[in-house]
Amino acid sequence: MSSAVLADTGPLFAAVDTDDADHERAQLELNQLAREKRDVVIPFSTILETQSLVLRRLGRKSAGDWLDDVLANSKFVNPVAEDYINAATKLAASSDQSITLFDAVLAVLSTRLGLQVWTYDHHFDVMRAKVWRR
């Protein structure tokens, strides 16, 4: 699975919201990932976070359409219990930062799976996760 990246909510949301400041960037990066033949793998915890954000900001129809598209066209990984425990430990070690459990789980998955994270969030640098950048 080394030819893959783990997706964070930021670029996933930006890709769907045409009014997002990072929309064009997300679209360019999706094209770059496709050219590199890299799979975009989405942890189920990130699907939960992103769907919630799309629902709140763009409404029910957009959230439903986004979820249908993602479920039909994406690859997934399910965090295991130990990932959540390790993420909680990571949060405790970074208590001076406003890092969400969603992001800490993604950073832990990145380490466990040896995959880079596709993100716009500087907290992944703070957590020393490997970040994919175009």
C-alpha positions, 0 to 999 in steps of 0.5 A, a space after each residue: 500500500 506504499 503507493 497510497 496516501 491517507 486523506 485528511 478532512 481538509 483536502 477532502 472537504 476542499 475538493 467538494 466545496 467550490 467556495 473553499 479557498 483550497 478548492 483549486 489546490 485540492 483538485 490539482 492535487 487529486 489530479 497529481 495523485 492520479 498521475 502518480 497512480 497513488 490511491 487515496 485511502 480514507 480512514 473511516 474516522 475521517 469519513 465521519 468527520 468529513 461527512 459531518 463537515 459537508 453536512 453542516 456547511 453544504 447541506 443534506 444533498 451535498 453530504 449525501 452525494 459526497 458520501 455516495 461518491 466516496 463509498 463508490 470510488 475510494 479505498 478505506 482503512 479502519 483504525 483499530 482500538 490500539 490506534 485510538 489508544 496511541 492517538 490519545 497518548 499522542 494528544 496527551 504529549 501535545 497538550 499545548 496544541 489544539 489537535 483533534 482525536 481525528 487527526 491524532 488517529 490519522 497520524 498514528 495510522 500514517 506511522 503504522 501503515 507507513 503512508 504519507 498524509 494528504 493534509 493542509 493541517 500543520 498539526 501533522 508536522 507537530 505530530 511528526 507525521 509524514 505529509 504528502 505535498 505536491 
